[in-house]
Amino acid sequence: MTTQIAQPRAQFGPSEGNGPVDPANSAARPAIVLVHGGFVDGSGWQGVYEQLRRDGYTVRVVQNPTTSLDDDVAVTRRVIASLEGPVVLVGHSYGGAVITEAGNDPKVTALVYIAAFAPDTGESVATLIKDPPPGAPVPPILPPQDGFLLLDRAKFAASFAADVDAGTAAFMAESQVPWGLDALNGAVSQAAWRSKPSWYLVATDDRMIPPPAQRLMATRAGAAVSEAAGSHAIYVSDPTAVARLIATAATRLAAK
């Protein structure tokens, strides 16, 4: 992960992420749109989806193809267009790059990054990972085939989903969605976090995106930062922590 990250911006809000959902504001609540990252599909959001639905939110899960950044942004924008009113856009991993671009849609009022890449204008995920610091864990990405990437199945659990139950982690490894090189290399044309408030959940046991790199990106974006013990798949292993931060973002905005 490159350490050449610009100076942080002022935060839009406080750094804690544990605020409760206020039923009195339910009518003003934004819809929530969840965007998955590379190597997986939207089904991993099920626990987060179910908790947010129980809390009264309208939730949509994007099934982005992870073929290119342009394609994934287009799919995400179609989901946003299908909703009435304001939207909180949530991205995990590479999904952070998708929401950074798609978040420029005028319906999007906030961005939530879950152990995610938060590129600046002109940056791609490839830009952000090109210079990993010494000693940082190296994701077990196999050489590309036909323009797509996969993780080594034998190393998937340890790197991506170390705190997910063994059966689920094994299924995730075997059901990987190939991640396109055009997605990895797709550069953001305008970083939405420069004009919209953001929240960031750092997964402190992540072995795909080093936690120090997550903190740097979150600080640069001026995000309200929370941290939770968890692997890169924290959205699967701890949906309560993830849903809590999303609800905090939505509630803070609804209260304004």
N, C-alpha and C positions, 0 to 999 in steps of 0.2 A: 504494500500500500504506500503510495507516495506520501511523503511528509511535506511536500511543497503546497500547502494549503493556505489560502489567504487569511488575513486577520479576521477574527469573529465580528459579527454584527451584534447590535444591541438585541437583547431578548424581547420577544413580544409579551411574554408572561412569566410567572414564577416557575421554578424548576421542579416542583413536586408534581406527582401524577396520580394522586390518590383521592381526588375529589369525588363525592357521590353524585349520582344522577338525581336531579331535582324533578319530581313528578309534576310540579307546578309549571315547568317549562316544556312539557311534552309536546304541546301544540306547535312550539317554535323549533323543535329539534330538527337539525339537518339530517338528511339521509347519509348513510355510511357506504362507501364503495371500497371494497377490499381487492388489492392487486397483488398477485403472487409473484415470486421471483423465478430464477432459472432452475432447471432440473426437476421442477414439481408442477402440479396444477392447482386449481383453486380449491380442491377438496380438503386440503390441509387447514383451511380456514374454518372448518365446520364448528369446532368448539367455540371460537370467537364469535362466529355468526349466531350460534344458538344463544349465547349469553347476551349479546346485544339485542337480539329479537325479544328475549325475555324482559329486557329493560325497556322495551317499547320502541326501539328504533327500526326504521326501514333500512334494510341491508341488502346490498347487491354484491355478488362475487364475480369478478371479471375472469373469464377464461382466456387470458392473452396467450397467443401461440408461441411466444418467445422466439420468433423467427427473425425479427428486426425491431429496433426501437420504434421506427415509424409505424409498423404494423401494430405493435402492442399499444402505442399511444392512440392509434385510430380505434382499436377495439374498446379501449377504456373510455374514449370520448363518446362512443355510441351508448355505452351504459350510462354515462353522466347525462346525455341528452334525453334518455328515457325517463328521467326522474323529474319530479316537480320540486322547485325550491332549492335551497342551498345544499351543498354536498361537502362532507369531510372525506378526503381522499387518503387512503391508507396503503402503504407499500412495504413489502418485505423484501430484503436483499436487492436483487436487480429491479424488483418492483419499485424501489425508491427512485431509480432513474426514470421509470415510466411516469410516476406521479409528479416528478420534478418538471417534466415537459407537459403532461396532460393537465397538471394543476393550473395552467394559465387560463383554462376555461373559466369564464366569468361566474359560473355557478359554484365553482370550488371556493370555499371560504377558509379552509385550513388543510394542512398536510400533516400526516402522522407517519413517521418512519419507524419501522420495527426491524432493528438490526439490519439496516438498509444502507445502500449507497445513496448519497445526496450530492450528486455532481453539480458543479457550477456551470454557467454558460460556457459552451465550447468543450466541456469535459465529457468523457464517456466512462463506463465502468473500466474499460481497458486502461484509460489514463490513470485512474485511481489505484489500480493494482500493480502498476508496472514497476514500482520501486519498493518492494516490501522491506521493512526494517529487519536487521539481523535478528535471528531467533524467532521471527514470527512464524506461526504455523502455515504450512503450504497446502492449500486445498488440493485434493487428489484428482485434478482434472486431467483426463486422458487426452492424447493428441486428437485434433479435430478429424472428423470423417465426413466428407461431403459437405463441409461448411458448418458442422454442428459439433457441439461438445457434450460430453457426459462425464460423470464422476465415476471413479473406480468403485464398483459395487462392493468389493470386499472392504473398502475403507470408508464407505458412505456414512455408516452409523457413527463412527468415531469422530468424523470431521463435521458432519451436518446435523446429526440427530442423536447426540450422545445421551441425552436425558429422556428420549422417547422410548417407550417400551420396545423390547427387542423385535417382537413380531411386526409392529407398525414400522419400525425403522427398516427392517428387511424388505417389507412391501414397498416402502418409498424408494429404496435402492433399486428394486427390480422394475418399478413402474416409472422410472425417470422419463421426463420429457426432454428431448434433445434441445440444447440451448444454442441458438444461432450465433455465428460469429458477427453477423450484422447487428445483433442485439448487443453483444459485448462491446462492439466498436462504435455503436451509434452515439453521436454527440448531441448533447442538449442544446437547443437553439436559444432558449431563454429559461433561466432557473426560476421557477415559480416561488421558491422560498425567499427570493429577494423582495417580493412584494406582498407575501401572504404569511400569516403566522404558522408556525410549525411546532410539532412535538416530536420527541425522539426517545425510543426505548433502547437502551444499550443492553445487550445480552452479555453478561460478564464472563461467561464460559465459552464464548463463540470461538470456533476454530476455522471458520471460513472468512469472516471479516474481523480482524483483531479488534478487541474492545478499545484500545487507544486510538485506532483509526476511526472507529465509530464516534468516539468523543470529539475528535478533531472536526469531523464533518458536522456533527450536531452543533458544536460551538460556532463554527463558521456560519452556519445557517441561522444563528440566533434562536435556535429551538429551545423550548422548555424541555429539559432533560430529566428522564427517570432511568434508573438502572434496576435490573432484576437478574438474579442468578439463573442462567439457562444457556442452552446451546443455541446454535444458529436457528434451529427449529423451535424456538421458544413460543412461537405462535401456536404450535401443536402441543408442546409439553406443558405450557402454562397459559392457557387461553384467558384465565381470569386476570392476570397481570396485564395482558395485551388489551383485553376489552376494557379494563379499568382506565387505561391511559386514553384510549379512543373516546370513551364516554366523558372523560375530563375535558378533552378538546371540544367535543360537541356541546357540552354543558356550558363551558366558559363562553363559547360563541353565542349560544342561544340566550345567555343572560345579558348580552350587550344590547 
